[in-house]
Amino acid sequence: MPKIELFYGYVTSENGDVYHAFEALDPERDSAEDDAVVSDLAALLDTTSDAPDFNWDSMYIELPASLVKAIQDGAAK
């Protein structure tokens, strides 16, 4: 099953609310892109990647078979 790497960043506001941002990437990409992705996530959350209230991580997730089929069908047209 094909996978993507899902990066996610989050900040906790002063009142305890948590805000998230996500970006999905090809796991076969050049890992040099990671710093740029983390900076982009922070920017989406109106903060910086080195701010104490900003956190991030990534995980691999499998694409659903129906999505893979839809992508393949679209590419065949």
PyMOL Python script that loads the backbone (N, CA, C, O; Angstrom):
from pymol import cmd

cmd.read_pdbstr("""\
ATOM      1  N   MET A   1       0.854  -1.178   0.000  1.00  0.00           N
ATOM      2  CA  MET A   1       0.000   0.000   0.000  1.00  0.00           C
ATOM      3  C   MET A   1       0.896   1.236   0.000  1.00  0.00           C
ATOM      4  O   MET A   1       1.814   1.317   0.816  1.00  0.00           O
ATOM      5  N   PRO A   2       0.657   2.204  -0.892  1.00  0.00           N
ATOM      6  CA  PRO A   2       1.451   3.434  -0.931  1.00  0.00           C
ATOM      7  C   PRO A   2       1.289   4.250   0.352  1.00  0.00           C
ATOM      8  O   PRO A   2       0.227   4.253   0.975  1.00  0.00           O
ATOM      9  N   LYS A   3       2.354   4.933   0.726  1.00  0.00           N
ATOM     10  CA  LYS A   3       2.343   5.750   1.939  1.00  0.00           C
ATOM     11  C   LYS A   3       2.765   7.173   1.622  1.00  0.00           C
ATOM     12  O   LYS A   3       3.411   7.443   0.609  1.00  0.00           O
ATOM     13  N   ILE A   4       2.383   8.074   2.513  1.00  0.00           N
ATOM     14  CA  ILE A   4       2.873   9.440   2.514  1.00  0.00           C
ATOM     15  C   ILE A   4       3.451   9.715   3.901  1.00  0.00           C
ATOM     16  O   ILE A   4       3.152   9.007   4.863  1.00  0.00           O
ATOM     17  N   GLU A   5       4.276  10.744   3.987  1.00  0.00           N
ATOM     18  CA  GLU A   5       4.726  11.189   5.301  1.00  0.00           C
ATOM     19  C   GLU A   5       3.928  12.432   5.643  1.00  0.00           C
ATOM     20  O   GLU A   5       3.984  13.432   4.927  1.00  0.00           O
ATOM     21  N   LEU A   6       3.194  12.369   6.725  1.00  0.00           N
ATOM     22  CA  LEU A   6       2.356  13.482   7.169  1.00  0.00           C
ATOM     23  C   LEU A   6       3.089  14.242   8.261  1.00  0.00           C
ATOM     24  O   LEU A   6       3.344  13.712   9.343  1.00  0.00           O
ATOM     25  N   PHE A   7       3.425  15.494   7.964  1.00  0.00           N
ATOM     26  CA  PHE A   7       4.030  16.381   8.959  1.00  0.00           C
ATOM     27  C   PHE A   7       2.904  17.153   9.624  1.00  0.00           C
ATOM     28  O   PHE A   7       1.950  17.561   8.962  1.00  0.00           O
ATOM     29  N   TYR A   8       3.011  17.352  10.920  1.00  0.00           N
ATOM     30  CA  TYR A   8       2.015  18.158  11.610  1.00  0.00           C
ATOM     31  C   TYR A   8       2.703  19.045  12.639  1.00  0.00           C
ATOM     32  O   TYR A   8       3.647  18.640  13.317  1.00  0.00           O
ATOM     33  N   GLY A   9       2.202  20.249  12.729  1.00  0.00           N
ATOM     34  CA  GLY A   9       2.690  21.195  13.711  1.00  0.00           C
ATOM     35  C   GLY A   9       1.514  21.670  14.536  1.00  0.00           C
ATOM     36  O   GLY A   9       0.371  21.667  14.078  1.00  0.00           O
ATOM     37  N   TYR A  10       1.809  22.078  15.759  1.00  0.00           N
ATOM     38  CA  TYR A  10       0.734  22.601  16.587  1.00  0.00           C
ATOM     39  C   TYR A  10       1.275  23.594  17.598  1.00  0.00           C
ATOM     40  O   TYR A  10       2.424  23.513  18.034  1.00  0.00           O
ATOM     41  N   VAL A  11       0.423  24.521  17.953  1.00  0.00           N
ATOM     42  CA  VAL A  11       0.728  25.509  18.983  1.00  0.00           C
ATOM     43  C   VAL A  11      -0.409  25.508  19.992  1.00  0.00           C
ATOM     44  O   VAL A  11      -1.560  25.224  19.663  1.00  0.00           O
ATOM     45  N   THR A  12      -0.059  25.830  21.216  1.00  0.00           N
ATOM     46  CA  THR A  12      -1.054  25.981  22.276  1.00  0.00           C
ATOM     47  C   THR A  12      -1.119  27.454  22.636  1.00  0.00           C
ATOM     48  O   THR A  12      -0.111  28.067  22.989  1.00  0.00           O
ATOM     49  N   SER A  13      -2.312  28.009  22.542  1.00  0.00           N
ATOM     50  CA  SER A  13      -2.479  29.435  22.841  1.00  0.00           C
ATOM     51  C   SER A  13      -2.435  29.658  24.354  1.00  0.00           C
ATOM     52  O   SER A  13      -2.448  28.714  25.144  1.00  0.00           O
ATOM     53  N   GLU A  14      -2.383  30.925  24.726  1.00  0.00           N
ATOM     54  CA  GLU A  14      -2.337  31.273  26.150  1.00  0.00           C
ATOM     55  C   GLU A  14      -3.564  30.787  26.905  1.00  0.00           C
ATOM     56  O   GLU A  14      -3.492  30.516  28.103  1.00  0.00           O
ATOM     57  N   ASN A  15      -4.713  30.674  26.194  1.00  0.00           N
ATOM     58  CA  ASN A  15      -5.923  30.210  26.876  1.00  0.00           C
ATOM     59  C   ASN A  15      -6.115  28.697  26.777  1.00  0.00           C
ATOM     60  O   ASN A  15      -7.153  28.176  27.185  1.00  0.00           O
ATOM     61  N   GLY A  16      -5.118  27.991  26.238  1.00  0.00           N
ATOM     62  CA  GLY A  16      -5.156  26.535  26.199  1.00  0.00           C
ATOM     63  C   GLY A  16      -5.684  25.930  24.914  1.00  0.00           C
ATOM     64  O   GLY A  16      -5.686  24.708  24.771  1.00  0.00           O
ATOM     65  N   ASP A  17      -6.131  26.752  23.973  1.00  0.00           N
ATOM     66  CA  ASP A  17      -6.592  26.227  22.692  1.00  0.00           C
ATOM     67  C   ASP A  17      -5.397  25.700  21.897  1.00  0.00           C
ATOM     68  O   ASP A  17      -4.307  26.269  21.953  1.00  0.00           O
ATOM     69  N   VAL A  18      -5.608  24.624  21.167  1.00  0.00           N
ATOM     70  CA  VAL A  18      -4.543  24.028  20.358  1.00  0.00           C
ATOM     71  C   VAL A  18      -4.910  24.191  18.883  1.00  0.00           C
ATOM     72  O   VAL A  18      -6.026  23.874  18.471  1.00  0.00           O
ATOM     73  N   TYR A  19      -3.954  24.691  18.094  1.00  0.00           N
ATOM     74  CA  TYR A  19      -4.152  24.904  16.661  1.00  0.00           C
ATOM     75  C   TYR A  19      -3.157  24.032  15.909  1.00  0.00           C
ATOM     76  O   TYR A  19      -2.000  23.902  16.311  1.00  0.00           O
ATOM     77  N   HIS A  20      -3.624  23.431  14.801  1.00  0.00           N
ATOM     78  CA  HIS A  20      -2.822  22.476  14.039  1.00  0.00           C
ATOM     79  C   HIS A  20      -2.626  22.922  12.591  1.00  0.00           C
ATOM     80  O   HIS A  20      -3.433  23.671  12.042  1.00  0.00           O
ATOM     81  N   ALA A  21      -1.542  22.448  11.989  1.00  0.00           N
ATOM     82  CA  ALA A  21      -1.290  22.600  10.554  1.00  0.00           C
ATOM     83  C   ALA A  21      -0.675  21.292  10.062  1.00  0.00           C
ATOM     84  O   ALA A  21       0.053  20.626  10.798  1.00  0.00           O
ATOM     85  N   PHE A  22      -0.972  20.928   8.814  1.00  0.00           N
ATOM     86  CA  PHE A  22      -0.525  19.640   8.272  1.00  0.00           C
ATOM     87  C   PHE A  22       0.056  19.822   6.872  1.00  0.00           C
ATOM     88  O   PHE A  22      -0.335  20.726   6.133  1.00  0.00           O
ATOM     89  N   GLU A  23       0.986  18.955   6.531  1.00  0.00           N
ATOM     90  CA  GLU A  23       1.504  18.895   5.162  1.00  0.00           C
ATOM     91  C   GLU A  23       1.914  17.457   4.870  1.00  0.00           C
ATOM     92  O   GLU A  23       2.614  16.827   5.662  1.00  0.00           O
ATOM     93  N   ALA A  24       1.476  16.951   3.734  1.00  0.00           N
ATOM     94  CA  ALA A  24       1.800  15.587   3.320  1.00  0.00           C
ATOM     95  C   ALA A  24       2.884  15.623   2.254  1.00  0.00           C
ATOM     96  O   ALA A  24       2.826  16.424   1.321  1.00  0.00           O
ATOM     97  N   LEU A  25       3.886  14.737   2.401  1.00  0.00           N
ATOM     98  CA  LEU A  25       4.997  14.694   1.464  1.00  0.00           C
ATOM     99  C   LEU A  25       5.281  13.261   1.019  1.00  0.00           C
ATOM    100  O   LEU A  25       4.910  12.294   1.685  1.00  0.00           O
ATOM    101  N   ASP A  26       5.935  13.161  -0.104  1.00  0.00           N
ATOM    102  CA  ASP A  26       6.396  11.876  -0.618  1.00  0.00           C
ATOM    103  C   ASP A  26       7.519  11.375   0.286  1.00  0.00           C
ATOM    104  O   ASP A  26       8.502  12.090   0.482  1.00  0.00           O
ATOM    105  N   PRO A  27       7.405  10.183   0.836  1.00  0.00           N
ATOM    106  CA  PRO A  27       8.462   9.678   1.713  1.00  0.00           C
ATOM    107  C   PRO A  27       9.799   9.468   0.985  1.00  0.00           C
ATOM    108  O   PRO A  27      10.834   9.327   1.636  1.00  0.00           O
ATOM    109  N   GLU A  28       9.789   9.446  -0.342  1.00  0.00           N
ATOM    110  CA  GLU A  28      11.012   9.237  -1.120  1.00  0.00           C
ATOM    111  C   GLU A  28      11.720  10.545  -1.462  1.00  0.00           C
ATOM    112  O   GLU A  28      12.705  10.537  -2.201  1.00  0.00           O
ATOM    113  N   ARG A  29      11.233  11.666  -0.937  1.00  0.00           N
ATOM    114  CA  ARG A  29      11.809  12.969  -1.259  1.00  0.00           C
ATOM    115  C   ARG A  29      13.185  13.123  -0.618  1.00  0.00           C
ATOM    116  O   ARG A  29      13.622  12.279   0.166  1.00  0.00           O
ATOM    117  N   ASP A  30      13.845  14.203  -0.964  1.00  0.00           N
ATOM    118  CA  ASP A  30      15.117  14.565  -0.344  1.00  0.00           C
ATOM    119  C   ASP A  30      14.808  15.084   1.065  1.00  0.00           C
ATOM    120  O   ASP A  30      14.035  16.030   1.214  1.00  0.00           O
ATOM    121  N   SER A  31      15.391  14.489   2.077  1.00  0.00           N
ATOM    122  CA  SER A  31      15.068  14.875   3.454  1.00  0.00           C
ATOM    123  C   SER A  31      15.529  16.296   3.787  1.00  0.00           C
ATOM    124  O   SER A  31      15.189  16.816   4.850  1.00  0.00           O
ATOM    125  N   ALA A  32      16.287  16.923   2.909  1.00  0.00           N
ATOM    126  CA  ALA A  32      16.691  18.308   3.127  1.00  0.00           C
ATOM    127  C   ALA A  32      15.477  19.235   3.149  1.00  0.00           C
ATOM    128  O   ALA A  32      15.573  20.365   3.630  1.00  0.00           O
ATOM    129  N   GLU A  33      14.350  18.774   2.641  1.00  0.00           N
ATOM    130  CA  GLU A  33      13.123  19.577   2.638  1.00  0.00           C
ATOM    131  C   GLU A  33      12.494  19.696   4.024  1.00  0.00           C
ATOM    132  O   GLU A  33      11.657  20.571   4.243  1.00  0.00           O
ATOM    133  N   ASP A  34      12.880  18.839   4.954  1.00  0.00           N
ATOM    134  CA  ASP A  34      12.219  18.788   6.254  1.00  0.00           C
ATOM    135  C   ASP A  34      12.229  20.127   6.984  1.00  0.00           C
ATOM    136  O   ASP A  34      11.199  20.538   7.519  1.00  0.00           O
ATOM    137  N   ASP A  35      13.367  20.814   7.019  1.00  0.00           N
ATOM    138  CA  ASP A  35      13.441  22.097   7.718  1.00  0.00           C
ATOM    139  C   ASP A  35      12.487  23.116   7.109  1.00  0.00           C
ATOM    140  O   ASP A  35      11.855  23.886   7.832  1.00  0.00           O
ATOM    141  N   ALA A  36      12.381  23.122   5.792  1.00  0.00           N
ATOM    142  CA  ALA A  36      11.469  24.051   5.116  1.00  0.00           C
ATOM    143  C   ALA A  36      10.022  23.727   5.462  1.00  0.00           C
ATOM    144  O   ALA A  36       9.214  24.632   5.672  1.00  0.00           O
ATOM    145  N   VAL A  37       9.692  22.447   5.523  1.00  0.00           N
ATOM    146  CA  VAL A  37       8.325  22.045   5.868  1.00  0.00           C
ATOM    147  C   VAL A  37       7.984  22.495   7.281  1.00  0.00           C
ATOM    148  O   VAL A  37       6.899  23.026   7.521  1.00  0.00           O
ATOM    149  N   VAL A  38       8.898  22.288   8.207  1.00  0.00           N
ATOM    150  CA  VAL A  38       8.652  22.688   9.596  1.00  0.00           C
ATOM    151  C   VAL A  38       8.478  24.208   9.674  1.00  0.00           C
ATOM    152  O   VAL A  38       7.605  24.693  10.394  1.00  0.00           O
ATOM    153  N   SER A  39       9.293  24.953   8.949  1.00  0.00           N
ATOM    154  CA  SER A  39       9.145  26.415   8.920  1.00  0.00           C
ATOM    155  C   SER A  39       7.798  26.821   8.328  1.00  0.00           C
ATOM    156  O   SER A  39       7.157  27.752   8.815  1.00  0.00           O
ATOM    157  N   ASP A  40       7.370  26.122   7.278  1.00  0.00           N
ATOM    158  CA  ASP A  40       6.068  26.414   6.660  1.00  0.00           C
ATOM    159  C   ASP A  40       4.926  26.145   7.633  1.00  0.00           C
ATOM    160  O   ASP A  40       3.981  26.929   7.721  1.00  0.00           O
ATOM    161  N   LEU A  41       5.015  25.033   8.364  1.00  0.00           N
ATOM    162  CA  LEU A  41       3.965  24.722   9.341  1.00  0.00           C
ATOM    163  C   LEU A  41       3.888  25.816  10.406  1.00  0.00           C
ATOM    164  O   LEU A  41       2.802  26.264  10.773  1.00  0.00           O
ATOM    165  N   ALA A  42       5.047  26.238  10.894  1.00  0.00           N
ATOM    166  CA  ALA A  42       5.071  27.302  11.904  1.00  0.00           C
ATOM    167  C   ALA A  42       4.467  28.581  11.344  1.00  0.00           C
ATOM    168  O   ALA A  42       3.687  29.249  12.024  1.00  0.00           O
ATOM    169  N   ALA A  43       4.820  28.928  10.113  1.00  0.00           N
ATOM    170  CA  ALA A  43       4.278  30.145   9.501  1.00  0.00           C
ATOM    171  C   ALA A  43       2.759  30.071   9.374  1.00  0.00           C
ATOM    172  O   ALA A  43       2.066  31.063   9.601  1.00  0.00           O
ATOM    173  N   LEU A  44       2.244  28.907   9.013  1.00  0.00           N
ATOM    174  CA  LEU A  44       0.787  28.741   8.926  1.00  0.00           C
ATOM    175  C   LEU A  44       0.113  28.992  10.269  1.00  0.00           C
ATOM    176  O   LEU A  44      -1.047  29.400  10.331  1.00  0.00           O
ATOM    177  N   LEU A  45       0.856  28.742  11.341  1.00  0.00           N
ATOM    178  CA  LEU A  45       0.313  28.920  12.688  1.00  0.00           C
ATOM    179  C   LEU A  45       0.723  30.258  13.305  1.00  0.00           C
ATOM    180  O   LEU A  45       0.594  30.463  14.512  1.00  0.00           O
ATOM    181  N   ASP A  46       1.219  31.162  12.460  1.00  0.00           N
ATOM    182  CA  ASP A  46       1.626  32.509  12.901  1.00  0.00           C
ATOM    183  C   ASP A  46       2.654  32.473  14.028  1.00  0.00           C
ATOM    184  O   ASP A  46       2.558  33.225  14.998  1.00  0.00           O
ATOM    185  N   THR A  47       3.646  31.578  13.882  1.00  0.00           N
ATOM    186  CA  THR A  47       4.720  31.497  14.857  1.00  0.00           C
ATOM    187  C   THR A  47       6.015  31.154  14.123  1.00  0.00           C
ATOM    188  O   THR A  47       6.056  31.173  12.893  1.00  0.00           O
ATOM    189  N   THR A  48       7.041  30.849  14.852  1.00  0.00           N
ATOM    190  CA  THR A  48       8.308  30.431  14.256  1.00  0.00           C
ATOM    191  C   THR A  48       8.641  29.023  14.723  1.00  0.00           C
ATOM    192  O   THR A  48       8.137  28.562  15.747  1.00  0.00           O
ATOM    193  N   SER A  49       9.487  28.353  13.971  1.00  0.00           N
ATOM    194  CA  SER A  49       9.798  26.961  14.299  1.00  0.00           C
ATOM    195  C   SER A  49      10.572  26.813  15.605  1.00  0.00           C
ATOM    196  O   SER A  49      10.610  25.724  16.177  1.00  0.00           O
ATOM    197  N   ASP A  50      11.190  27.891  16.081  1.00  0.00           N
ATOM    198  CA  ASP A  50      11.926  27.810  17.344  1.00  0.00           C
ATOM    199  C   ASP A  50      11.153  28.379  18.542  1.00  0.00           C
ATOM    200  O   ASP A  50      11.699  28.490  19.639  1.00  0.00           O
ATOM    201  N   ALA A  51       9.886  28.735  18.325  1.00  0.00           N
ATOM    202  CA  ALA A  51       9.063  29.266  19.420  1.00  0.00           C
ATOM    203  C   ALA A  51       8.764  28.157  20.432  1.00  0.00           C
ATOM    204  O   ALA A  51       8.535  27.011  20.046  1.00  0.00           O
ATOM    205  N   PRO A  52       8.766  28.491  21.711  1.00  0.00           N
ATOM    206  CA  PRO A  52       8.544  27.462  22.738  1.00  0.00           C
ATOM    207  C   PRO A  52       7.155  26.819  22.702  1.00  0.00           C
ATOM    208  O   PRO A  52       6.975  25.703  23.190  1.00  0.00           O
ATOM    209  N   ASP A  53       6.177  27.518  22.127  1.00  0.00           N
ATOM    210  CA  ASP A  53       4.824  26.953  22.074  1.00  0.00           C
ATOM    211  C   ASP A  53       4.552  26.170  20.792  1.00  0.00           C
ATOM    212  O   ASP A  53       3.445  25.667  20.597  1.00  0.00           O
ATOM    213  N   PHE A  54       5.558  26.061  19.910  1.00  0.00           N
ATOM    214  CA  PHE A  54       5.394  25.328  18.648  1.00  0.00           C
ATOM    215  C   PHE A  54       6.018  23.943  18.776  1.00  0.00           C
ATOM    216  O   PHE A  54       7.149  23.793  19.236  1.00  0.00           O
ATOM    217  N   ASN A  55       5.262  22.943  18.362  1.00  0.00           N
ATOM    218  CA  ASN A  55       5.730  21.561  18.348  1.00  0.00           C
ATOM    219  C   ASN A  55       5.405  20.949  17.002  1.00  0.00           C
ATOM    220  O   ASN A  55       4.462  21.376  16.336  1.00  0.00           O
ATOM    221  N   TRP A  56       6.175  19.953  16.595  1.00  0.00           N
ATOM    222  CA  TRP A  56       5.900  19.280  15.327  1.00  0.00           C
ATOM    223  C   TRP A  56       6.394  17.842  15.406  1.00  0.00           C
ATOM    224  O   TRP A  56       7.190  17.481  16.273  1.00  0.00           O
ATOM    225  N   ASP A  57       5.907  17.050  14.490  1.00  0.00           N
ATOM    226  CA  ASP A  57       6.359  15.671  14.336  1.00  0.00           C
ATOM    227  C   ASP A  57       5.904  15.211  12.962  1.00  0.00           C
ATOM    228  O   ASP A  57       5.267  15.968  12.228  1.00  0.00           O
ATOM    229  N   SER A  58       6.226  13.982  12.615  1.00  0.00           N
ATOM    230  CA  SER A  58       5.734  13.408  11.365  1.00  0.00           C
ATOM    231  C   SER A  58       5.453  11.939  11.583  1.00  0.00           C
ATOM    232  O   SER A  58       5.948  11.321  12.525  1.00  0.00           O
ATOM    233  N   MET A  59       4.646  11.395  10.691  1.00  0.00           N
ATOM    234  CA  MET A  59       4.340   9.962  10.734  1.00  0.00           C
ATOM    235  C   MET A  59       3.991   9.512   9.323  1.00  0.00           C
ATOM    236  O   MET A  59       3.570  10.306   8.482  1.00  0.00           O
ATOM    237  N   TYR A  60       4.175   8.228   9.089  1.00  0.00           N
ATOM    238  CA  TYR A  60       3.823   7.652   7.800  1.00  0.00           C
ATOM    239  C   TYR A  60       2.403   7.116   7.890  1.00  0.00           C
ATOM    240  O   TYR A  60       2.030   6.455   8.859  1.00  0.00           O
ATOM    241  N   ILE A  61       1.616   7.415   6.858  1.00  0.00           N
ATOM    242  CA  ILE A  61       0.261   6.875   6.805  1.00  0.00           C
ATOM    243  C   ILE A  61       0.030   6.257   5.433  1.00  0.00           C
ATOM    244  O   ILE A  61       0.534   6.741   4.420  1.00  0.00           O
ATOM    245  N   GLU A  62      -0.734   5.190   5.427  1.00  0.00           N
ATOM    246  CA  GLU A  62      -1.078   4.523   4.172  1.00  0.00           C
ATOM    247  C   GLU A  62      -2.232   5.247   3.507  1.00  0.00           C
ATOM    248  O   GLU A  62      -3.177   5.678   4.167  1.00  0.00           O
ATOM    249  N   LEU A  63      -2.146   5.374   2.206  1.00  0.00           N
ATOM    250  CA  LEU A  63      -3.244   5.968   1.452  1.00  0.00           C
ATOM    251  C   LEU A  63      -4.344   4.933   1.276  1.00  0.00           C
ATOM    252  O   LEU A  63      -4.051   3.769   1.003  1.00  0.00           O
ATOM    253  N   PRO A  64      -5.591   5.326   1.423  1.00  0.00           N
ATOM    254  CA  PRO A  64      -6.685   4.382   1.205  1.00  0.00           C
ATOM    255  C   PRO A  64      -6.684   3.881  -0.242  1.00  0.00           C
ATOM    256  O   PRO A  64      -6.379   4.632  -1.169  1.00  0.00           O
ATOM    257  N   ALA A  65      -7.021   2.626  -0.419  1.00  0.00           N
ATOM    258  CA  ALA A  65      -7.039   2.015  -1.754  1.00  0.00           C
ATOM    259  C   ALA A  65      -7.943   2.796  -2.715  1.00  0.00           C
ATOM    260  O   ALA A  65      -7.623   2.919  -3.898  1.00  0.00           O
ATOM    261  N   SER A  66      -9.053   3.318  -2.224  1.00  0.00           N
ATOM    262  CA  SER A  66      -9.962   4.062  -3.092  1.00  0.00           C
ATOM    263  C   SER A  66      -9.310   5.354  -3.612  1.00  0.00           C
ATOM    264  O   SER A  66      -9.550   5.757  -4.751  1.00  0.00           O
ATOM    265  N   LEU A  67      -8.492   5.995  -2.781  1.00  0.00           N
ATOM    266  CA  LEU A  67      -7.789   7.203  -3.210  1.00  0.00           C
ATOM    267  C   LEU A  67      -6.703   6.867  -4.229  1.00  0.00           C
ATOM    268  O   LEU A  67      -6.538   7.574  -5.223  1.00  0.00           O
ATOM    269  N   VAL A  68      -5.973   5.800  -3.983  1.00  0.00           N
ATOM    270  CA  VAL A  68      -4.939   5.365  -4.929  1.00  0.00           C
ATOM    271  C   VAL A  68      -5.570   5.059  -6.278  1.00  0.00           C
ATOM    272  O   VAL A  68      -5.027   5.430  -7.319  1.00  0.00           O
ATOM    273  N   LYS A  69      -6.723   4.378  -6.263  1.00  0.00           N
ATOM    274  CA  LYS A  69      -7.403   4.035  -7.514  1.00  0.00           C
ATOM    275  C   LYS A  69      -7.860   5.300  -8.239  1.00  0.00           C
ATOM    276  O   LYS A  69      -7.719   5.398  -9.458  1.00  0.00           O
ATOM    277  N   ALA A  70      -8.402   6.260  -7.505  1.00  0.00           N
ATOM    278  CA  ALA A  70      -8.854   7.508  -8.124  1.00  0.00           C
ATOM    279  C   ALA A  70      -7.678   8.254  -8.755  1.00  0.00           C
ATOM    280  O   ALA A  70      -7.815   8.828  -9.835  1.00  0.00           O
ATOM    281  N   ILE A  71      -6.538   8.249  -8.092  1.00  0.00           N
ATOM    282  CA  ILE A  71      -5.348   8.907  -8.648  1.00  0.00           C
ATOM    283  C   ILE A  71      -4.891   8.188  -9.898  1.00  0.00           C
ATOM    284  O   ILE A  71      -4.568   8.827 -10.899  1.00  0.00           O
ATOM    285  N   GLN A  72      -4.859   6.871  -9.852  1.00  0.00           N
ATOM    286  CA  GLN A  72      -4.446   6.088 -11.002  1.00  0.00           C
ATOM    287  C   GLN A  72      -5.402   6.274 -12.169  1.00  0.00           C
ATOM    288  O   GLN A  72      -4.969   6.406 -13.313  1.00  0.00           O
ATOM    289  N   ASP A  73      -6.694   6.284 -11.887  1.00  0.00           N
ATOM    290  CA  ASP A  73      -7.691   6.484 -12.931  1.00  0.00           C
ATOM    291  C   ASP A  73      -7.534   7.864 -13.571  1.00  0.00           C
ATOM    292  O   ASP A  73      -7.670   8.003 -14.786  1.00  0.00           O
ATOM    293  N   GLY A  74      -7.250   8.874 -12.764  1.00  0.00           N
ATOM    294  CA  GLY A  74      -7.062  10.231 -13.276  1.00  0.00           C
ATOM    295  C   GLY A  74      -5.810  10.351 -14.128  1.00  0.00           C
ATOM    296  O   GLY A  74      -5.785  11.101 -15.104  1.00  0.00           O
ATOM    297  N   ALA A  75      -4.760   9.604 -13.755  1.00  0.00           N
ATOM    298  CA  ALA A  75      -3.511   9.655 -14.498  1.00  0.00           C
ATOM    299  C   ALA A  75      -3.628   8.949 -15.856  1.00  0.00           C
ATOM    300  O   ALA A  75      -2.891   9.258 -16.793  1.00  0.00           O
ATOM    301  N   ALA A  76      -4.564   7.997 -15.946  1.00  0.00           N
ATOM    302  CA  ALA A  76      -4.715   7.234 -17.172  1.00  0.00           C
ATOM    303  C   ALA A  76      -5.479   8.024 -18.234  1.00  0.00           C
ATOM    304  O   ALA A  76      -5.461   7.646 -19.405  1.00  0.00           O
ATOM    305  N   LYS A  77      -6.137   9.095 -17.857  1.00  0.00           N
ATOM    306  CA  LYS A  77      -6.934   9.880 -18.818  1.00  0.00           C
ATOM    307  C   LYS A  77      -6.086  10.803 -19.634  1.00  0.00           C
ATOM    308  O   LYS A  77      -6.604  11.529 -20.483  1.00  0.00           O
TER     309      LYS A  77
END
""", "prot")
cmd.dss("prot")
cmd.show_as("cartoon", "prot")
cmd.util.cbc("prot")
cmd.orient("prot")
